[in-house]
Amino acid sequence: MIDITIAQYVLFFFVLLAVFLPIFGARFSIPIFPLFGRWIRWLLFGVLFAVSIRYFDLSYRADWVHFVSGLALWFILETSYNWIAIMALSESDLPLFPKFYVNTDGDEWPADQRYIELKEWLRSEDYKHLSSLKADFFGGMCLRACVYESRDDFTRIQILLIPTRKGGAAACYTVRTRTQEGQCVITDNLSLPYGGYYPSWWSICRKPLIGSPRRLLELHKKRLIKMNVRAVGTEDSAVEEVNEQQRILERLNTDTGFLVPRYLHEEEGKITSNGRYRLWKEMWLIAYLGKTIL
């Protein structure tokens, strides 16, 4: 009886962790918390599956076999869900590379203490506000972006605000520097699965588990020093630069077979079979390992 009670308390504790870790992770911008929450949820499913099999006498195999079977079942269920989501994305009107325009509505920043502190940090780092952008997304939702530039014009920081299901916004950061050698050095923490290809002259480093823009900027500076490159300024406006990058990515991923040519979208959808596999793979990598397929 004592052992059962302890096991129940332990199980309840891990259930609470699975529920609240993603909430705290989103609230305090700690991406590692949702990752731990997913692993706990997966393991809990395996445990509950094994307990249910034993309780209803559905099988007399060893408990570890039932546990592994539960893990495999969860993998199949989540994979099925992800594939349905990818197929729906491929067939939907959702733009994969939306076009941005200058935001003149004055709604670039949510009314949240986190973003007030973020703006103060950018000022303390001597970054000036360059432009506020917006892109029409889906169902009346919009992607919003604020672009800041260093005083020497060498580095730009883009804060991308992605709408969430609860009506708020999640912030992702991209630090970008162009070099005299013709490279575009990019460091970001985008947690959205991409799965596609990047141009050869882009030196890109994606770190979905870094939630702090300060740490991301420090990593970017270390990369520039290690690469031993010379930074140059960018003459393009923020909206021109962002939209040009969107055009480059769309054209490249069409040429490499990740995207279906536009004239075949109605018949085959937007994403090829290879592209769907890469997108599914990156969804798993980001969700459970915090890594991308780069």
RAJO-V73252 format. One record per backbone hydrogen bond with DSSP energy under -1.0 kcal/mol. NH is the residue of the N-H (numbers start at 1). CO is the residue of the C=O. Records with the same first field share a line. If there is no record, write none. Layout:
NH: CO + CO
//
This chain:
5: 1
6: 2
7: 3
8: 4
9: 5
10: 6
11: 7
12: 8
13: 9
14: 10
15: 11
16: 12
17: 13
18: 14
19: 15
20: 16
21: 17
24: 20
25: 21
26: 22
27: 23
28: 24
30: 25
33: 30
35: 31
36: 32
37: 33
38: 34
39: 35
40: 36
41: 37
42: 38
43: 39
44: 40
45: 41
46: 42
47: 43
48: 44
49: 45
50: 46
51: 47
52: 48
53: 49
54: 50
55: 51
56: 52
58: 53
66: 62
67: 63
68: 64
69: 65
70: 66
71: 67
72: 68
73: 69
74: 70
75: 71
76: 72
77: 73
78: 74
79: 75
80: 76
81: 77
82: 78
83: 79
84: 80
85: 81
86: 82
87: 83
88: 84
89: 85
90: 86
91: 87
92: 88
101: 134
103: 132
112: 110
116: 112
117: 113
118: 114
119: 115
120: 116
121: 117
122: 118
123: 119
124: 120
125: 121
126: 123
127: 122
128: 149
130: 147
131: 147
133: 145
134: 101
135: 143
137: 141
141: 138
143: 135
144: 161
145: 133
146: 159
147: 131
148: 157
149: 128
150: 155
153: 150
156: 176
157: 148
158: 174
159: 146
160: 172
161: 144
162: 170
164: 168
167: 164
170: 162
172: 160
174: 158
175: 187
176: 156
177: 185
179: 183
180: 230
182: 179
184: 201
185: 177
186: 203
187: 175
188: 205
189: 173
202: 199
203: 184
205: 186
207: 188
210: 207
216: 212
217: 213
218: 214
219: 215
220: 216
221: 217
222: 218
223: 219
224: 220
225: 221
226: 222
227: 223
229: 224
232: 178
241: 237
242: 238
243: 239
244: 240
245: 241
246: 242
247: 243
248: 244
249: 245
250: 246
251: 247
252: 248
253: 249
254: 250
255: 251
256: 252
258: 253
259: 253
260: 270
264: 261
265: 262
268: 264
269: 265
270: 90
272: 258
276: 272
277: 273
278: 274
279: 275
280: 276
281: 277
282: 278
283: 279
284: 280
285: 281
286: 282
287: 283
288: 284
289: 285
291: 285
//
